[in-house]
Amino acid sequence: MIGKLAGRIDYKADDHILLDVKGVGYIVYCSDRTLAALPAAGQAVVLYTDLLVREDLMQLFGFMSLVEKEWHRLLMSVQGIGAKASLAILGALGPDGVSRAIALGDWNAVKAAKGVGPKTAQRVVLDLKDKAPSVMAMSSPQQAAPQMPVDDDVIDTSDAPVPTPPAQPAATPATGASQADALSALTNLGYSPSEAASAIATVLGDAGAEDTAALIRSSLKLLAPKG
């Protein structure tokens, strides 16, 4: 299994890139959002990857973070969701958007992805709702976009400009860390993972990025008994 590739982008197409890794070219399919975040052709990049193997097909998919890769794997497990639909959902919502939509049971957000109908969107939410907390807990600085190694044996970059890390279209690593820490804190307080994930998703959707303490306070207000 090919889990990660480090190389230089030869070219970017509508749905994939050709990644040169020590003279070997890998066609790597990516979501629209990931393609937009990647640097230009000629620049170095590292991607987490997932290899799809079937009797008549082998395709390699690339991701900027382990959270994105995990959601792709889980989305592909849902009946009616293939690789194309999974990338469409991730392209429309981003990995953090997928986490929020599924934690909140918001199938309308999932339906916004191209080619995903209402029944399929509802199935995605129902099948994966219990998975949202564990994936949200993966959002930490260590799980962000992989970095090129300092001692780069993969490609010779001596004559190439140092690439500027691409801007992430989803939440920043700090927000991801706050989300994971808040989820852990709320579950330690006795709330179920699904309750905690739903509250955090609601807070992030309403207020955007918050530090850990603020995220916990806001979530506890939602979780507190009414009346």
C-alpha positions, 0 to 999 in steps of 0.5 A: 500500500502506498501511504504517502508520496513526496515529489515534484508536481509535473502538471495539474489537470482537472481532477489529478496531478502527475507527481514525479517521485525520483523519476517515476510519475504517479497519477494522483487524483485529488478533490477540487479543494485539494487541487486548489491548495496544491502549489504550482507545477514544478513545486515540491509537495508531500501527499498522504495517499490511498490506493484503490485496487480493483480487477480492472482498475488501480487509482491513487488518491492524494490528500493534504491531511490524515483527516481528509484521507480518513473521511475518504476511506469512510465515505467510500464504505457507504453504499452508493459512494464511490471515489468520484462522489467521495472526492466531490463531497470533500471538495465541496465541504472540506474535511472539517466541513464533512466532520461538522455536517455528519456530526450535526446530521446535516445531510443537506450540506452533504447533498450540495456535493455534485452528483450526490442525491438526497437519499445517498446524502442521508445514508452518508449521515446515518452510516457515519454519524458514530464515526465523526467523533473519532475523526474529529479527534484526529484534528491536531498539528501532527495530523496536518499536511505532511512536510518535505523531509529536511534531508531530502533524498526524494528529489534534488531541490538544490536549484529549485526555489523553496516552495511556500506551503499552500494555504489550507482551505479548511481549519488551521492546525491550531483550530484542529488541535482545539477541536480535538482537545475539547472533544477529549475534555467533554467526553471526560466530563461524561458526555457521549462522543456523539453529543460532544462532537455535535456540540463542537460542530455547532459551535464551530459552525456558529463562531468559527475558530475558537481556542480550546477553553472557549470551545469547551465553554460554548459547547457546555452551554449547548449541552447543559440541561434546558429549563 
